Amino acid sequence: MGYFFRPHIRGFTRNHKTLEEYKEIMATLEKLHPSPPNNRYSLNFGDGKRGATWRWWGNFIHDEEFYDIINDLFIIHKDDYGDNLYELKRPDGEDDFTREEFEIIWEILRETMMNVEPSFYKDILDEIKDSLEYIMFSGWDFFEAY
């Protein structure tokens, strides 16, 4: 299993002094880029929702079968700590992805998972599709893995 992979928020949260301050920052970030209702990828902290299920992306970034997908979806930079920072590649001249672009990328990702290890991925396809949708449509441009 790889590292967790989620929106890049370190710059907003690294200087918080208390848990309450951290919760306030996360709630503000969630207001800026709201998650769909009942979405497990919510950045809001302590609201009773399940934690974000980013671990599958941790697999993808370390598995060479997924390198083309990762490189098609992200520009990879080094952050201030030497970790990879994944910048979402928005369509040329566009601010947002279309549903058609999402479906194309999803189909490539799904086929790759089924070719790599169908028994491992078959029960989690919906979760991975949800996380891809969040990545493409949440409004976040930068993601991190660690």
N, C-alpha and C positions, 0 to 999 in steps of 0.2 A: 504494500500500500504506500502511496506517496504522501506528500504533504497536503495539508488543507489548502484550499484554493478559494478565495473570496474577494469581494471588492476591497480595493486598497484604501484603508482608513487610518493607517498608522500615524500619518501626519496630524490627523485630527485628534487622536486619542492618546498619544504617548505622554503628554504632559498633564493628564488628569490627576487630581490629587485624592479624590475619594470615589467610592463606588457610586454614590449619588451623582457626582459630576460626570462620571463615565456614562451612566444611564441617561442623563440629560443630553449629552453629546450624541449618543446613539439614537435617541428619539428624534433629535433635530435632523440628523442625517437621514433618518427614515422619512421625515416629512419632506425633505428636499427631493428624495428619490423614492416615492412610496412603493411598497410591495403590493402586489394584488392581495385582495382579502384572503385571509387564512393561508398566506404563502409562507412556507418554511424558510425562505431565504430572507425574511425580514431582518433588518439590522437592529430593530428595537430590542432592548435588552430587558430580560426579566418579565416579559409580557405573557408567559405561559405557552408560547408557541414552541414547537420543536426547534432544535438548533439547525443551522444550515447544513445540508448534506453535500459538502464540497469534496469529500474524499475520493470520489470517482475521478475528478479532474486531476487530483494528485497522481492517480495511476496514469492518466493520459499523458501528462507532461514528461513522464519518465519512460514511457513505452514507445519504442521507435515506430511501431505500427501506426501511432497516432500523430507523429511529428508533422506530417503534411497538413492535417486538420488544424493542429495548434498554430502552425506557421501561416495558414490561410486566415485564421481568425484573429491572431495577435501579432503585434510587434513586440519583441522581447528586449527589455532594457535592464540595466543593473540599477538598483536603487541605492540610496546613501549607505546602506548596510551591506552591500555586495550581493543581495538577494535578487533573484529575477523579478522584474515588474512587467506584467503583461498588459500592454495597451491594446484595446480593442480596435481592430481595423474597420473603421466605418467605410461604407461604400463611397467610391469616388464622387465628390460633389454632393453627397447626401449626408444629412444629419442622423438619419435613422435607417434601420434595416426594414425591408418589407417582409410580409409573411411568406412570400415566395422564396426569398433568400434564406429565411429561417428553415423552410421545408427542405431546400436543397442541402444545406449544411447538415440538418438533422439526418437526412437519408444517408449521406456519406458517413456520418458518425455511427449511425445504427448498423450499416453494412460492415463497417470496420470492426465494431464490437462483436458482431455475429461471426465474422471470419476469425477473429482472434480467440475468443473463448465463449461460445454461445451459452454454455451451461452456467457460467459465472454471471453474464450480463442479462440473461433473458428475464429474470425476475425484477430487475431494477431499471428497465428501459424507461418507464414513466417518470421515475425520479430524475434520471439523466436528461430526459427531454425537458422536464420542468426547469432544471438548472441551466440548460442551454438557452431556453427562452428567457430566463431571468438575465443571463449574461448579455444577450443581444438586445433586450428591450427595457432593462431597468433604468437606463440613463447613466450608469457608471461607465467610465472609460478605462479605468485602471483596475487591475486585479493582481492579487499577490498569492504566492504559495510559500508555505513554511511549515 
